[in-house]
Amino acid sequence: MSDLAQSLPWGRNEAELVTELQAGSDAAFDWLVTHYHAGVFNLVYGILDDPADAGDVTQEVFLRAFRGIRGFRRGSSLKTWLYRISVRQALNHRRWFWRHHRQQISIDAEGEGLGPVIELKDGEATPLEQYEAHETQATVRRGLAQVLPIFRSAVILRDLEGLSYEEVAEVLEVSVGTVKSRILRGRRLLKEALDPVLHLSETQAIAPRVTLTEARASRRRASMQDASPAPIAARAAICESAKPRGGGR
């Protein structure tokens, strides 16, 4: 973001930002892209499950926003307007991919870690906590990839982007009741996808404790064997051999 864009208070006055955008202000568009880029990318990435495609579609979203800002209806939210464009472009890209490649976008998790992830803003996080957060994010993304897009987009908007039910309804252009139904179904599907992974993680976490318990038991058995009759018999034999032999005085 440019120094000029950083100094402008548009985050507190969206109407003024819209006015500047519609007037063609480069600084205003700079601020718009920087402020909303992460949210748009995460939304598109969640729908497409491919960081390269998500990057391309994100650029297209802002190009369309730049070209269409003069048609923006005041009274609406810039955020929901951008997210509506994002969902449309992401779904259009999926349909294009299906039509031209005749196969579903791969949900293979290999290489997911190379792309940007949902940011967890915790400046005090330790490296271990950051690693665990990254692993959690990757697991959630793999689970989301198994949820149908119609439900996935609703879950992402509500649970990851934090939009209200009304805002999600505006983005998806459906009723609030439909939004709640999609979110409920999407959460259920996501839980079904994540349960086996979470169960496996719990099993792997228990395994080291079981191994440690077995090791302790083994040491106790070894200690008991040291105090067994065998060493005692050996000491008795040594004492017996030290006694004077017959024929001596």
VOKOLTI-477284 format. One record per residue (C-alpha): residue number from 1; residue in one letter; z, y, x. Coordinates in steps of 0.02 Angstrom, whole numbers, always signed. Layout:
BEGIN
+------+------+--------+--------+--------+
! resi ! resn !     zz !     yy !     xx !
+------+------+--------+--------+--------+
!  NUM !    a !      Z !      Y !      X !
...
+------+------+--------+--------+--------+
end
This chain:
BEGIN
+------+------+--------+--------+--------+
! resi ! resn !     zz !     yy !     xx !
+------+------+--------+--------+--------+
!    1 !    m !     +0 !     +0 !     +0 !
!    2 !    s !    -41 !   +173 !    +65 !
!    3 !    d !    +97 !   +300 !   +103 !
!    4 !    l !    +33 !   +407 !    -42 !
!    5 !    a !    +43 !   +262 !   -164 !
!    6 !    q !   +220 !   +222 !   -106 !
!    7 !    s !   +277 !   +400 !   -139 !
!    8 !    l !   +212 !   +409 !   -317 !
!    9 !    p !   +336 !   +373 !   -460 !
!   10 !    w !   +210 !   +282 !   -570 !
!   11 !    g !   +325 !   +135 !   -594 !
!   12 !    r !   +431 !   +247 !   -705 !
!   13 !    n !   +287 !   +331 !   -796 !
!   14 !    e !   +150 !   +211 !   -846 !
!   15 !    a !    +62 !   +338 !   -956 !
!   16 !    e !    +34 !   +449 !   -804 !
!   17 !    l !    -28 !   +300 !   -706 !
!   18 !    v !   -154 !   +258 !   -842 !
!   19 !    t !   -214 !   +438 !   -843 !
!   20 !    e !   -242 !   +433 !   -656 !
!   21 !    l !   -328 !   +264 !   -665 !
!   22 !    q !   -446 !   +324 !   -802 !
!   23 !    a !   -484 !   +477 !   -697 !
!   24 !    g !   -539 !   +362 !   -555 !
!   25 !    s !   -393 !   +393 !   -436 !
!   26 !    d !   -403 !   +280 !   -283 !
!   27 !    a !   -216 !   +301 !   -250 !
!   28 !    a !   -175 !   +246 !   -427 !
!   29 !    f !   -284 !    +92 !   -411 !
!   30 !    d !   -206 !    +56 !   -240 !
!   31 !    w !    -35 !    +60 !   -323 !
!   32 !    l !    -93 !    -50 !   -469 !
!   33 !    v !   -163 !   -185 !   -355 !
!   34 !    t !    -12 !   -187 !   -239 !
!   35 !    h !   +116 !   -186 !   -379 !
!   36 !    y !    +36 !   -322 !   -486 !
!   37 !    h !    -57 !   -429 !   -359 !
!   38 !    a !    +81 !   -559 !   -335 !
!   39 !    g !   +108 !   -583 !   -522 !
!   40 !    v !    -78 !   -599 !   -558 !
!   41 !    f !   -105 !   -719 !   -414 !
!   42 !    n !    +43 !   -830 !   -464 !
!   43 !    l !    -17 !   -837 !   -644 !
!   44 !    v !   -195 !   -882 !   -596 !
!   45 !    y !   -137 !  -1005 !   -462 !
!   46 !    g !    -25 !  -1090 !   -589 !
!   47 !    i !   -174 !  -1116 !   -705 !
!   48 !    l !   -301 !  -1168 !   -574 !
!   49 !    d !   -187 !  -1257 !   -448 !
!   50 !    d !   -300 !  -1206 !   -304 !
!   51 !    p !   -253 !  -1059 !   -190 !
!   52 !    a !   -431 !  -1021 !   -136 !
!   53 !    d !   -497 !  -1015 !   -315 !
!   54 !    a !   -343 !   -916 !   -366 !
!   55 !    g !   -380 !   -786 !   -232 !
!   56 !    d !   -560 !   -768 !   -291 !
!   57 !    v !   -511 !   -753 !   -474 !
!   58 !    t !   -374 !   -627 !   -432 !
!   59 !    q !   -503 !   -515 !   -351 !
!   60 !    e !   -613 !   -532 !   -504 !
!   61 !    v !   -466 !   -485 !   -616 !
!   62 !    f !   -439 !   -320 !   -527 !
!   63 !    l !   -625 !   -283 !   -522 !
!   64 !    r !   -632 !   -306 !   -710 !
!   65 !    a !   -476 !   -199 !   -730 !
!   66 !    f !   -556 !    -61 !   -627 !
!   67 !    r !   -716 !    -67 !   -730 !
!   68 !    g !   -627 !    -80 !   -897 !
!   69 !    i !   -480 !    +39 !   -876 !
!   70 !    r !   -566 !   +175 !   -977 !
!   71 !    g !   -560 !    +57 !  -1126 !
!   72 !    f !   -374 !    +24 !  -1106 !
!   73 !    r !   -281 !    +57 !  -1269 !
!   74 !    r !   -132 !   +171 !  -1242 !
!   75 !    g !    +25 !    +98 !  -1317 !
!   76 !    s !     -9 !    -70 !  -1239 !
!   77 !    s !    +71 !   -127 !  -1076 !
!   78 !    l !    -32 !   -125 !   -917 !
!   79 !    k !    +56 !   -284 !   -864 !
!   80 !    t !    +12 !   -383 !  -1020 !
!   81 !    w !   -165 !   -310 !  -1015 !
!   82 !    l !   -188 !   -371 !   -835 !
!   83 !    y !   -113 !   -540 !   -876 !
!   84 !    r !   -228 !   -559 !  -1025 !
!   85 !    i !   -378 !   -530 !   -910 !
!   86 !    s !   -301 !   -652 !   -785 !
!   87 !    v !   -282 !   -793 !   -912 !
!   88 !    r !   -459 !   -767 !   -977 !
!   89 !    q !   -535 !   -766 !   -802 !
!   90 !    a !   -435 !   -918 !   -747 !
!   91 !    l !   -486 !  -1019 !   -900 !
!   92 !    n !   -666 !   -962 !   -882 !
!   93 !    h !   -662 !  -1021 !   -703 !
!   94 !    r !   -595 !  -1191 !   -756 !
!   95 !    r !   -731 !  -1209 !   -887 !
!   96 !    w !   -863 !  -1161 !   -759 !
!   97 !    f !   -795 !  -1288 !   -636 !
!   98 !    w !   -795 !  -1426 !   -767 !
!   99 !    r !   -970 !  -1383 !   -824 !
!  100 !    h !  -1045 !  -1380 !   -650 !
!  101 !    h !   -945 !  -1518 !   -566 !
!  102 !    r !   -906 !  -1632 !   -715 !
!  103 !    q !   -732 !  -1672 !   -654 !
!  104 !    q !   -557 !  -1605 !   -674 !
!  105 !    i !   -485 !  -1493 !   -541 !
!  106 !    s !   -388 !  -1601 !   -418 !
!  107 !    i !   -199 !  -1597 !   -433 !
!  108 !    d !   -176 !  -1671 !   -260 !
!  109 !    a !    -28 !  -1584 !   -180 !
!  110 !    e !    -99 !  -1600 !     -2 !
!  111 !    g !   -115 !  -1428 !    +73 !
!  112 !    e !    -19 !  -1339 !    -65 !
!  113 !    g !   +104 !  -1274 !    +61 !
!  114 !    l !    -33 !  -1176 !   +148 !
!  115 !    g !    -52 !  -1055 !     +2 !
!  116 !    p !    +64 !   -918 !    -60 !
!  117 !    v !   +205 !   -975 !   -169 !
!  118 !    i !   +313 !   -898 !   -303 !
!  119 !    e !   +426 !   -779 !   -211 !
!  120 !    l !   +614 !   -803 !   -223 !
!  121 !    k !   +683 !   -635 !   -172 !
!  122 !    d !   +837 !   -678 !    -70 !
!  123 !    g !   +848 !   -581 !    +91 !
!  124 !    e !  +1006 !   -675 !   +143 !
!  125 !    a !   +932 !   -850 !   +126 !
!  126 !    t !   +954 !   -962 !   +277 !
!  127 !    p !   +806 !  -1058 !   +351 !
!  128 !    l !   +871 !  -1217 !   +267 !
!  129 !    e !   +885 !  -1129 !   +100 !
!  130 !    q !   +710 !  -1059 !   +121 !
!  131 !    y !   +643 !  -1232 !   +160 !
!  132 !    e !   +731 !  -1306 !     +8 !
!  133 !    a !   +664 !  -1164 !   -101 !
!  134 !    h !   +488 !  -1196 !    -37 !
!  135 !    e !   +504 !  -1382 !    -73 !
!  136 !    t !   +567 !  -1342 !   -248 !
!  137 !    q !   +421 !  -1225 !   -279 !
!  138 !    a !   +296 !  -1355 !   -219 !
!  139 !    t !   +376 !  -1486 !   -332 !
!  140 !    v !   +368 !  -1371 !   -483 !
!  141 !    r !   +185 !  -1331 !   -448 !
!  142 !    r !   +143 !  -1516 !   -438 !
!  143 !    g !   +229 !  -1539 !   -605 !
!  144 !    l !   +140 !  -1390 !   -683 !
!  145 !    a !    -27 !  -1460 !   -627 !
!  146 !    q !     +3 !  -1607 !   -745 !
!  147 !    v !    +33 !  -1495 !   -896 !
!  148 !    l !   -118 !  -1449 !  -1001 !
!  149 !    p !   -176 !  -1269 !   -968 !
!  150 !    i !   -146 !  -1214 !  -1147 !
!  151 !    f !    +40 !  -1253 !  -1126 !
!  152 !    r !    +49 !  -1216 !   -940 !
!  153 !    s !     -2 !  -1033 !   -957 !
!  154 !    a !   +133 !  -1003 !  -1089 !
!  155 !    v !   +268 !  -1082 !   -980 !
!  156 !    i !   +215 !   -983 !   -826 !
!  157 !    l !   +214 !   -818 !   -920 !
!  158 !    r !   +383 !   -848 !   -999 !
!  159 !    d !   +482 !   -945 !   -868 !
!  160 !    l !   +405 !   -885 !   -704 !
!  161 !    e !   +344 !   -710 !   -745 !
!  162 !    g !   +487 !   -671 !   -863 !
!  163 !    l !   +384 !   -600 !  -1007 !
!  164 !    s !   +460 !   -591 !  -1179 !
!  165 !    y !   +392 !   -701 !  -1319 !
!  166 !    e !   +306 !   -548 !  -1391 !
!  167 !    e !   +224 !   -505 !  -1225 !
!  168 !    v !   +167 !   -684 !  -1200 !
!  169 !    a !    +93 !   -680 !  -1376 !
!  170 !    e !     +0 !   -519 !  -1332 !
!  171 !    v !    -68 !   -593 !  -1170 !
!  172 !    l !   -125 !   -756 !  -1252 !
!  173 !    e !   -180 !   -668 !  -1412 !
!  174 !    v !    -85 !   -788 !  -1525 !
!  175 !    s !    +67 !   -773 !  -1638 !
!  176 !    v !   +246 !   -776 !  -1574 !
!  177 !    g !   +272 !   -939 !  -1669 !
!  178 !    t !   +126 !  -1018 !  -1577 !
!  179 !    v !   +194 !   -955 !  -1412 !
!  180 !    k !   +364 !  -1035 !  -1444 !
!  181 !    s !   +281 !  -1198 !  -1494 !
!  182 !    r !   +173 !  -1200 !  -1336 !
!  183 !    i !   +321 !  -1160 !  -1224 !
!  184 !    l !   +426 !  -1298 !  -1303 !
!  185 !    r !   +286 !  -1424 !  -1280 !
!  186 !    g !   +248 !  -1363 !  -1104 !
!  187 !    r !   +430 !  -1374 !  -1050 !
!  188 !    r !   +441 !  -1551 !  -1119 !
!  189 !    l !   +284 !  -1604 !  -1025 !
!  190 !    l !   +346 !  -1521 !   -866 !
!  191 !    k !   +514 !  -1611 !   -880 !
!  192 !    e !   +424 !  -1778 !   -902 !
!  193 !    a !   +321 !  -1741 !   -746 !
!  194 !    l !   +472 !  -1689 !   -641 !
!  195 !    d !   +599 !  -1820 !   -696 !
!  196 !    p !   +530 !  -1960 !   -584 !
!  197 !    v !   +525 !  -1842 !   -434 !
!  198 !    l !   +702 !  -1780 !   -464 !
!  199 !    h !   +764 !  -1958 !   -487 !
!  200 !    l !   +683 !  -2009 !   -322 !
!  201 !    s !   +763 !  -1862 !   -233 !
!  202 !    e !   +935 !  -1910 !   -299 !
!  203 !    t !   +909 !  -2090 !   -241 !
!  204 !    q !   +859 !  -2032 !    -67 !
!  205 !    a !  +1012 !  -1918 !    -59 !
!  206 !    i !  +1128 !  -2064 !   -103 !
!  207 !    a !  +1049 !  -2184 !    +23 !
!  208 !    p !  +1125 !  -2104 !   +181 !
!  209 !    r !  +1299 !  -2110 !   +103 !
!  210 !    v !  +1278 !  -2296 !    +67 !
!  211 !    t !  +1223 !  -2326 !   +247 !
!  212 !    l !  +1376 !  -2233 !   +313 !
!  213 !    t !  +1491 !  -2336 !   +202 !
!  214 !    e !  +1414 !  -2496 !   +267 !
!  215 !    a !  +1435 !  -2436 !   +446 !
!  216 !    r !  +1619 !  -2402 !   +418 !
!  217 !    a !  +1643 !  -2573 !   +340 !
!  218 !    s !  +1556 !  -2652 !   +490 !
!  219 !    r !  +1673 !  -2563 !   +610 !
!  220 !    r !  +1824 !  -2623 !   +511 !
!  221 !    r !  +1760 !  -2801 !   +519 !
!  222 !    a !  +1735 !  -2786 !   +706 !
!  223 !    s !  +1911 !  -2719 !   +727 !
!  224 !    m !  +1983 !  -2864 !   +628 !
!  225 !    q !  +1887 !  -2986 !   +737 !
!  226 !    d !  +1966 !  -2909 !   +893 !
!  227 !    a !  +2137 !  -2952 !   +823 !
!  228 !    s !  +2084 !  -3127 !   +770 !
!  229 !    p !  +2161 !  -3290 !   +841 !
!  230 !    a !  +2023 !  -3307 !   +971 !
!  231 !    p !  +2090 !  -3170 !  +1088 !
!  232 !    i !  +2267 !  -3236 !  +1061 !
!  233 !    a !  +2215 !  -3411 !  +1112 !
!  234 !    a !  +2132 !  -3341 !  +1267 !
!  235 !    r !  +2293 !  -3253 !  +1318 !
!  236 !    a !  +2391 !  -3415 !  +1290 !
!  237 !    a !  +2270 !  -3509 !  +1402 !
!  238 !    i !  +2294 !  -3380 !  +1540 !
!  239 !    c !  +2483 !  -3394 !  +1527 !
!  240 !    e !  +2474 !  -3583 !  +1532 !
!  241 !    s !  +2368 !  -3580 !  +1688 !
!  242 !    a !  +2497 !  -3469 !  +1774 !
!  243 !    k !  +2638 !  -3597 !  +1751 !
!  244 !    p !  +2690 !  -3700 !  +1904 !
!  245 !    r !  +2601 !  -3866 !  +1918 !
!  246 !    g !  +2690 !  -4033 !  +1914 !
!  247 !    g !  +2763 !  -4093 !  +2078 !
!  248 !    g !  +2825 !  -3923 !  +2134 !
!  249 !    r !  +3010 !  -3871 !  +2144 !
+------+------+--------+--------+--------+
end
